[in-house]
Amino acid sequence: MESLVIDKLFGGIYKNKKVLITGHTGFKGSWLALWLQRMGAQVYGLALEPETNPNHYSLLNLQIESSIQDINDFDQVNKIVKRIKPDIIFHLAAQPLVRLSYLDPVNTFQTNVMGTVNILQACRNVPNLKAIVIITSDKCYENKEWIWGYRENETMGGRDPYSASKGCTELVVSAFRESFFDQPDMPLLSSARAGNVIGGGDWAKDRILTDLVSATSNAESLFLRYPHATRPWQFVLEPLSGYLTLGWRMLEGKKGFDGAWNFGPNKENNVSVIELVQEAKKNWDEIKYDVDRENHPHEAGFLMLDSTKADKLLNWRPVWGFSKTVKHTIDWYKEFYQNNKIISDEILLKYIHEATNQELIWCKE
Ligand SMILES: NC(=O)c1ccc[n+]([C@@H]2O[C@H](COP(=O)([O-])OP(=O)(O)OC[C@H]3O[C@@H](n4cnc5c(N)ncnc54)[C@H](O)[C@@H]3O)[C@@H](O)[C@H]2O)c1
């Protein structure tokens, strides 16, 4: 890795900082741990054991301090946070799957809502803690099935247990900010809402691209459950660059950066499942699919984030358009299945190079 270049990203703020990531054994958390470690941060993780085999976290073999702990156990969470005394926390640990939330609503609400309450309660009275970024979802919004993007000040909601749990998490964050954190010398508290993330290293079930890749690696065809559902697809590093930009400003102690933030893709990335699969097939000819016509539990039909606030106030923008988003995702899996190679570092560097070419704020010295 080009560590010198990487050290200076985000104004060099993360170098030697203690960063606690909850959910580091998961898809997004493992990419965030990789990126932060390559920037010279002291990375700590708090999560359950990886749920799939293979999984991106184990494949990366990062040398970070990992605490395997259920966030529903407040006493243990509290002990870990107080012992680490992080400068910043990125809270990603959650039950993140809509279909699983129908099967297990209790655990979904427990982990996503009360787990977040436990993290926030543990963050009170931590010397040195300056910033907390809580990761929720675009699904936190009351979905009005309309054509416009959702803004940060719109109503929370959610028809399925997962979406509702993320709407509730947002209310918890607001209440903790108003009640406990909105005072001098307390850490700044924000929440971040991103869209449907794709990228190498995800093997969670019931996500379209991972299902597609698993089927392809077994020479099978995939039935598409909701071929015409439109989603804001984004490469995994896109929301992470948003979280890191937000964390940078919060670590600088700048007021006005707490609150809620959308980090969605450009409009061209709001496409249907079938279009996504067709694009993937352009990059991997072995992909086969069919359309499933049975009824399935309700999932929102159309959802789009309006990220004007992040654009104007954080100067954050997505880097990769739709075809590169899909290409780099498929490239990762093809390298893994065909050559037994993990190309996460290479992909991270490509992303940074392109962001540098686009003169994005977080790449400037
Ligand atoms: N992947 C997406 O498309 C997407 C989109 C929007 C928001 N999000 C949000 O981003 C975050 C990360 O999602 P992901 O896709 O990486 O999910 P993931 O399933 O890959 O990872 C989830 C992580 O949470 C941890 N976790 C789950 N239950 C826990 C518990 N009780 N105690 C401790 N740790 C626990 C897991 O161990 C894992 O590390 C989640 O909050 C999710 O809701 C994801």
The ligand as an SDF file (V2000), in Angstrom:
LIG
                    3D

 44 48  0  0  0  0  0  0  0  0999 V2000
  -25.2400   -3.4200    3.4630 N   0  0  0  0  0  0  0  0  0  0  0  0
  -26.1380   -2.5130    3.1150 C   0  0  0  0  0  0  0  0  0  0  0  0
  -26.6050   -2.4440    1.9630 O   0  0  0  0  0  0  0  0  0  0  0  0
  -26.5910   -1.4690    4.1220 C   0  0  0  0  0  0  0  0  0  0  0  0
  -27.4120   -0.4280    3.6760 C   0  0  0  0  0  0  0  0  0  0  0  0
  -27.8140    0.5470    4.5900 C   0  0  0  0  0  0  0  0  0  0  0  0
  -27.4010    0.4440    5.9060 C   0  0  0  0  0  0  0  0  0  0  0  0
  -26.6250   -0.5940    6.3230 N   0  0  0  0  0  0  0  0  0  0  0  0
  -26.2110   -0.6260    7.7380 C   0  0  0  0  0  0  0  0  0  0  0  0
  -24.7910   -0.7000    7.8150 O   0  0  0  0  0  0  0  0  0  0  0  0
  -24.4110   -1.4490    8.9480 C   0  0  0  0  0  0  0  0  0  0  0  0
  -23.4800   -2.5940    8.5390 C   0  0  0  0  0  0  0  0  0  0  0  0
  -24.1560   -3.4270    7.6220 O   0  0  0  0  0  0  0  0  0  0  0  0
  -23.4350   -4.6500    6.9110 P   0  0  0  0  0  0  0  0  0  0  0  0
  -24.0110   -4.7590    5.5700 O   0  0  0  0  0  0  0  0  0  0  0  0
  -21.9760   -4.5400    7.0440 O   0  0  0  0  0  0  0  0  0  0  0  0
  -23.9690   -5.8810    7.7920 O   0  0  0  0  0  0  0  0  0  0  0  0
  -23.2540   -7.2440    8.2120 P   0  0  0  0  0  0  0  0  0  0  0  0
  -24.3520   -8.2040    8.5500 O   0  0  0  0  0  0  0  0  0  0  0  0
  -22.2540   -7.6620    7.2220 O   0  0  0  0  0  0  0  0  0  0  0  0
  -22.5000   -6.8680    9.5510 O   0  0  0  0  0  0  0  0  0  0  0  0
  -23.1950   -6.6490   10.7440 C   0  0  0  0  0  0  0  0  0  0  0  0
  -22.2070   -6.5430   11.8750 C   0  0  0  0  0  0  0  0  0  0  0  0
  -22.9490   -6.3080   13.0780 O   0  0  0  0  0  0  0  0  0  0  0  0
  -22.5210   -7.2320   14.0520 C   0  0  0  0  0  0  0  0  0  0  0  0
  -23.6130   -7.5610   14.9590 N   0  0  0  0  0  0  0  0  0  0  0  0
  -24.8520   -8.0010   14.6450 C   0  0  0  0  0  0  0  0  0  0  0  0
  -25.5520   -8.2390   15.7740 N   0  0  0  0  0  0  0  0  0  0  0  0
  -24.7340   -7.9180   16.8030 C   0  0  0  0  0  0  0  0  0  0  0  0
  -24.8680   -7.9500   18.2140 C   0  0  0  0  0  0  0  0  0  0  0  0
  -26.0080   -8.3290   18.8010 N   0  0  0  0  0  0  0  0  0  0  0  0
  -23.8140   -7.5870   18.9600 N   0  0  0  0  0  0  0  0  0  0  0  0
  -22.6490   -7.1980   18.3910 C   0  0  0  0  0  0  0  0  0  0  0  0
  -22.4700   -7.1140   17.0760 N   0  0  0  0  0  0  0  0  0  0  0  0
  -23.4990   -7.4970   16.2910 C   0  0  0  0  0  0  0  0  0  0  0  0
  -22.0760   -8.4610   13.2720 C   0  0  0  0  0  0  0  0  0  0  0  0
  -21.2220   -9.2710   14.0760 O   0  0  0  0  0  0  0  0  0  0  0  0
  -21.3820   -7.8040   12.1070 C   0  0  0  0  0  0  0  0  0  0  0  0
  -20.0760   -7.4530   12.4910 O   0  0  0  0  0  0  0  0  0  0  0  0
  -25.7020   -1.9200    9.6090 C   0  0  0  0  0  0  0  0  0  0  0  0
  -26.0330   -1.0220   10.6350 O   0  0  0  0  0  0  0  0  0  0  0  0
  -26.7120   -1.8480    8.4880 C   0  0  0  0  0  0  0  0  0  0  0  0
  -28.0260   -1.7050    8.9590 O   0  0  0  0  0  0  0  0  0  0  0  0
  -26.2020   -1.5650    5.4520 C   0  0  0  0  0  0  0  0  0  0  0  0
  1  2  1  0
  2  3  2  0
  2  4  1  0
  4  5  1  0
  4 44  2  0
  5  6  2  0
  6  7  1  0
  7  8  2  0
  8  9  1  0
  8 44  1  0
  9 10  1  0
  9 42  1  0
 10 11  1  0
 11 12  1  0
 11 40  1  0
 12 13  1  0
 13 14  1  0
 14 15  2  0
 14 16  1  0
 14 17  1  0
 17 18  1  0
 18 19  2  0
 18 20  1  0
 18 21  1  0
 21 22  1  0
 22 23  1  0
 23 24  1  0
 23 38  1  0
 24 25  1  0
 25 26  1  0
 25 36  1  0
 26 27  1  0
 26 35  1  0
 27 28  2  0
 28 29  1  0
 29 30  1  0
 29 35  2  0
 30 31  1  0
 30 32  2  0
 32 33  1  0
 33 34  2  0
 34 35  1  0
 36 37  1  0
 36 38  1  0
 38 39  1  0
 40 41  1  0
 40 42  1  0
 42 43  1  0
M  CHG  2   8   1  16  -1
M  END
$$$$
